[in-house]
Amino acid sequence: MATNIKIGIVNIPCMMINTINQRDTSIHLNQVHKEDGGKVGYTKYCKDCGKQLLAHEIGKSYKDKVLEDDDLDRIKDFLENQTIEILGFSSVDVAKKKRFIYANYYILNDISKTAKKSQQKTFIAFIKALESKDLVAVCKYTSRGKQHLGFLYVDFDNRVLLSLFPYNRAINEDITRLEDVIESELKFDVKEIENLSKSAESFITENERDVDLANIKDEVLERYEKVINGEVIIKELEQEQEENVFVMATNKSKKKKKNDK
């Protein structure tokens, strides 16, 4: 996905790779006709005059304005134009904020046929400078007409990452407050934590095994299909969870705490 890093009047072409593909990891249900399994369609009609419309009679509008083809072309260019606008450079500790990231992108040098060597050199020089200064570029990422707050930085494995955060003042204030709470000393019974840790260690030991990433199956989908076909009952899944060693120890700890009160 092509985009630009914008610093003042300088544009540096680059490429973005989404590290999470949510679409392929979700389960979708289709609306169908119960009698023959045919998919259900939707009739398109005008809510003002009631006329049923054909595809060529349907346009688009923004507020009260019906858009012409020229308008649509300009809007399409605007929406498809993605920009990473650098607002400044700071010594933000991104590691402390990683729990609040809702999207991650790898930023790579533009290797398209239209890319110029001078622009590729500029990208490499900019990233090397960012790494040597050990700073984070606070930026505004614009995509499909929406703005996102982002941090552009060189991660520990020398990859350039763009991490997106909620672009909302109130939410960002909450993030700062939550960081203070998380980093503060939490007061728990030390013995209770030690007992739970032993149970957790036992659970990890029982499930310890080498996993080859290339051979990982979509177990959620497999389990879902078994549920649909009646091969697995939801209650059995709940029972598996209840018989988990670590869960049993946690529940035991909760009951003891409740009785102590």
C-alpha positions as CSV (number, residue, x, y, z in Angstrom):
1,M,0.0,0.0,0.0
2,A,1.7,3.2,-1.2
3,T,1.8,6.3,1.0
4,N,3.9,9.4,1.7
5,I,5.8,10.6,4.8
6,K,5.2,14.3,4.8
7,I,7.7,16.6,6.7
8,G,6.8,20.2,6.0
9,I,7.0,20.5,2.2
10,V,9.1,17.3,1.8
11,N,7.3,14.2,0.7
12,I,9.0,10.8,1.1
13,P,7.3,7.9,-0.8
14,C,7.0,4.7,1.2
15,M,5.0,1.5,1.5
16,M,2.8,0.2,4.3
17,I,2.1,-3.4,5.3
18,N,-0.8,-4.1,7.7
19,T,0.4,-6.5,10.3
20,I,-3.1,-7.6,11.2
21,N,-5.6,-8.8,8.6
22,Q,-8.9,-8.9,10.6
23,R,-11.1,-9.7,7.7
24,D,-9.7,-13.2,7.0
25,T,-9.8,-14.2,10.7
26,S,-13.5,-13.7,11.3
27,I,-16.5,-15.9,10.8
28,H,-19.2,-14.6,8.5
29,L,-22.8,-15.8,8.3
30,N,-24.9,-15.3,5.1
31,Q,-28.6,-14.5,4.9
32,V,-30.3,-17.2,2.8
33,H,-33.8,-18.4,1.8
34,K,-34.7,-21.2,4.3
35,E,-36.4,-23.4,1.7
36,D,-33.6,-23.6,-0.9
37,G,-30.5,-22.0,0.7
38,G,-30.4,-19.3,-1.9
39,K,-28.7,-16.0,-0.8
40,V,-31.0,-13.1,0.0
41,G,-30.7,-10.0,-2.1
42,Y,-31.8,-6.4,-1.4
43,T,-34.2,-4.3,-3.5
44,K,-32.9,-0.8,-4.0
45,Y,-35.6,1.9,-4.2
46,C,-35.9,5.7,-3.7
47,K,-37.4,6.5,-0.2
48,D,-38.9,9.7,-1.6
49,C,-40.8,8.6,-4.7
50,G,-40.8,4.8,-4.1
51,K,-39.4,4.0,-7.5
52,Q,-37.3,0.8,-7.8
53,L,-33.9,1.8,-9.1
54,L,-31.4,0.3,-11.5
55,A,-27.6,0.4,-10.9
56,H,-27.0,3.3,-13.4
57,E,-29.7,5.4,-11.6
58,I,-28.0,5.3,-8.3
59,G,-25.5,8.0,-7.4
60,K,-23.9,9.4,-4.2
61,S,-24.4,12.5,-2.1
62,Y,-22.6,14.5,0.6
63,K,-25.1,16.2,2.9
64,D,-27.7,17.7,0.5
65,K,-25.5,17.8,-2.6
66,V,-25.9,15.1,-5.2
67,L,-22.3,14.5,-6.5
68,E,-21.4,14.5,-10.2
69,D,-18.9,12.1,-11.8
70,D,-16.2,14.9,-11.6
71,D,-16.9,15.4,-7.9
72,L,-16.6,11.6,-7.3
73,D,-13.3,11.4,-9.0
74,R,-11.9,14.2,-6.9
75,I,-13.2,12.7,-3.7
76,K,-11.9,9.2,-4.7
77,D,-8.4,10.7,-5.1
78,F,-8.7,12.4,-1.8
79,L,-9.8,9.3,0.1
80,E,-7.2,7.1,-1.6
81,N,-4.4,9.5,-0.9
82,Q,-2.8,8.3,2.3
83,T,-0.3,10.5,4.2
84,I,1.8,10.2,7.3
85,E,2.3,13.8,8.3
86,I,5.1,14.3,10.9
87,L,4.0,16.8,13.6
88,G,7.3,16.7,15.6
89,F,9.9,14.4,17.2
90,S,9.8,13.3,20.8
91,S,11.4,10.9,23.2
92,V,8.1,9.0,23.8
93,D,8.5,5.6,25.3
94,V,6.3,3.6,22.9
95,A,6.9,0.3,24.9
96,K,4.8,1.7,27.7
97,K,2.0,2.6,25.3
98,K,1.9,-0.7,23.3
99,R,-1.1,-2.0,25.3
100,F,-3.2,0.9,23.7
101,I,-2.2,0.3,20.1
102,Y,-5.1,-0.6,17.9
103,A,-3.2,-1.0,14.6
104,N,0.4,-1.6,13.5
105,Y,1.9,-1.0,10.0
106,Y,5.4,-1.9,8.8
107,I,6.8,1.1,6.8
108,L,9.1,0.0,4.0
109,N,11.1,1.8,1.2
110,D,9.1,2.4,-1.9
111,I,10.1,-0.3,-4.4
112,S,7.4,0.4,-7.1
113,K,8.4,0.9,-10.7
114,T,7.7,4.7,-10.4
115,A,10.0,5.1,-7.3
116,K,13.1,7.2,-7.9
117,K,16.5,6.3,-6.4
118,S,16.8,9.8,-4.9
119,Q,13.5,9.3,-3.0
120,Q,14.6,5.8,-1.8
121,K,17.9,7.3,-0.5
122,T,15.9,10.0,1.3
123,F,13.8,7.4,3.0
124,I,16.8,5.4,4.2
125,A,18.6,8.6,5.4
126,F,15.5,9.7,7.3
127,I,15.1,6.4,9.1
128,K,18.8,6.1,9.9
129,A,18.6,9.6,11.4
130,L,15.5,8.7,13.4
131,E,17.3,5.6,14.8
132,S,20.5,7.4,15.6
133,K,18.7,10.2,17.5
134,D,16.6,7.5,19.3
135,L,13.5,9.6,18.8
136,V,9.9,8.9,17.9
137,A,8.1,10.8,15.1
138,V,4.7,11.9,16.4
139,C,2.5,12.0,13.3
140,K,-1.0,12.3,11.9
141,Y,-2.0,9.4,9.6
142,T,-4.8,10.3,7.1
143,S,-6.6,7.4,5.4
144,R,-10.0,7.3,3.7
145,G,-10.9,10.7,5.0
146,K,-10.1,9.8,8.6
147,Q,-7.2,11.0,10.8
148,H,-5.3,8.8,13.3
149,L,-2.7,9.7,15.9
150,G,0.4,7.7,15.2
151,F,4.0,7.1,16.3
152,L,6.6,6.4,13.6
153,Y,9.7,4.7,15.1
154,V,12.4,2.1,14.7
155,D,11.5,-0.9,16.7
156,F,14.0,-3.2,18.6
157,D,14.4,-5.4,15.5
158,N,15.4,-2.5,13.3
159,R,12.0,-2.4,11.6
160,V,10.2,0.8,11.0
161,L,6.7,0.7,12.6
162,L,3.7,3.0,12.5
163,S,1.6,2.5,15.5
164,L,-1.9,4.1,15.7
165,F,-3.6,5.3,18.9
166,P,-7.0,6.8,19.6
167,Y,-7.1,10.3,18.2
168,N,-9.2,11.7,21.1
169,R,-8.0,14.1,23.8
170,A,-10.1,12.5,26.5
171,I,-9.0,8.9,25.6
172,N,-5.4,10.0,25.6
173,E,-5.7,11.5,29.0
174,D,-7.2,8.2,30.2
175,I,-4.2,6.4,28.7
176,T,-1.8,8.5,30.7
177,R,-3.9,7.9,33.9
178,L,-4.0,4.2,33.2
179,E,-0.3,4.1,32.8
180,D,0.2,5.6,36.2
181,V,-2.1,3.0,37.7
182,I,-0.5,0.1,36.0
183,E,3.0,1.2,36.9
184,S,2.0,1.9,40.6
185,E,2.7,-0.9,43.1
186,L,-0.3,-3.2,43.2
187,K,-1.0,-4.7,46.7
188,F,-1.8,-8.4,46.6
189,D,-1.1,-11.2,49.1
190,V,2.4,-12.4,48.2
191,K,1.7,-16.1,49.2
192,E,-1.5,-16.0,47.1
193,I,0.4,-14.8,44.1
194,E,3.1,-17.4,44.6
195,N,0.5,-20.3,44.8
196,L,-1.1,-19.0,41.6
197,S,2.3,-18.8,39.9
198,K,3.0,-22.4,40.8
199,S,-0.3,-23.5,39.3
200,A,0.4,-21.4,36.2
201,E,3.9,-23.0,35.9
202,S,2.3,-26.4,36.1
203,F,-0.2,-25.5,33.4
204,I,2.5,-24.2,31.1
205,T,4.6,-27.4,31.7
206,E,1.7,-29.6,30.7
207,N,1.1,-27.6,27.5
208,E,4.7,-27.1,26.6
209,R,5.4,-28.0,23.0
210,D,7.3,-26.6,20.0
211,V,5.0,-25.0,17.5
212,D,5.8,-24.5,13.8
213,L,4.1,-21.3,12.7
214,A,3.7,-22.6,9.1
215,N,1.6,-25.5,10.4
216,I,-0.8,-23.7,12.7
217,K,-4.4,-24.4,11.9
218,D,-7.4,-22.1,12.3
219,E,-8.6,-23.9,15.4
220,V,-11.3,-21.4,16.1
221,L,-12.9,-22.1,12.7
222,E,-12.5,-25.9,13.1
223,R,-14.1,-25.7,16.6
224,Y,-16.9,-23.5,15.3
225,E,-17.7,-25.9,12.4
226,K,-17.8,-28.8,14.9
227,V,-20.3,-26.8,17.1
228,I,-22.4,-26.1,14.0
229,N,-22.4,-29.8,13.0
230,G,-23.3,-30.8,16.6
231,E,-20.0,-32.6,17.2
232,V,-19.1,-30.4,20.1
233,I,-21.6,-29.0,22.6
234,I,-21.0,-25.5,24.2
235,K,-21.3,-27.0,27.7
236,E,-18.4,-29.4,26.9
237,L,-16.3,-26.4,26.0
238,E,-17.2,-24.7,29.3
239,Q,-16.4,-27.9,31.2
240,E,-12.9,-28.1,29.5
241,Q,-12.3,-24.6,30.7
242,E,-13.4,-25.4,34.3
243,E,-11.2,-28.4,34.5
244,N,-8.1,-26.3,33.5
245,V,-5.5,-26.6,36.3
246,F,-4.8,-22.8,36.3
247,V,-8.5,-21.9,36.2
248,M,-9.3,-24.2,39.1
249,A,-6.5,-22.7,41.2
250,T,-7.7,-19.2,40.4
251,N,-11.3,-20.0,41.3
252,K,-10.1,-21.7,44.5
253,S,-8.3,-18.4,45.4
254,K,-11.4,-16.4,44.7
255,K,-13.6,-18.6,46.9
256,K,-11.0,-18.4,49.8
257,K,-10.9,-14.6,49.4
258,K,-14.8,-14.4,49.5
259,N,-15.0,-16.6,52.6
260,D,-12.3,-14.5,54.4
261,K,-14.6,-11.5,54.0
